């Protein structure tokens, strides 16, 4: 056959195809290692905002209550720990007998409150939803309340014993996001 009549083949060789696939695989893995973490981090701020809203709502509800079960609720000038009217001792802080969240009347009633997902409700006992879906699905909130007169963040009952009483309570709310991040919110409530 003469040279001019020979058919010239065109296309890729097997080696060129293998090298192309390897370059493509490296490019995809680099792309995914950069994009996927960014997508996850873009959700975190939204979850943190929701956690802040939940904690602020709980904190406002708790702070609106009386300092102690033995505090005057009628605008009197007598506070617990004055005139032989002692505040509740540390070991008894928490929900009083026969109370539920909608009847809590003092700050320490919230000690031990633990809600998550569909159980998270507003102060009226209604589920919190937006467009028919639960707003705090996957979240959880835990509340602890204890005496902390020296404001060091440590429960005074540890050093003062279970019958310790004081004039300052630390309210600590821990909100856990669906990604497992714990965000802690704290506030002091004084006996005034």
Order of alpha helices (4+ residues) and beta strands (2+ residues): alpha-beta-beta-beta-beta-alpha-beta-beta
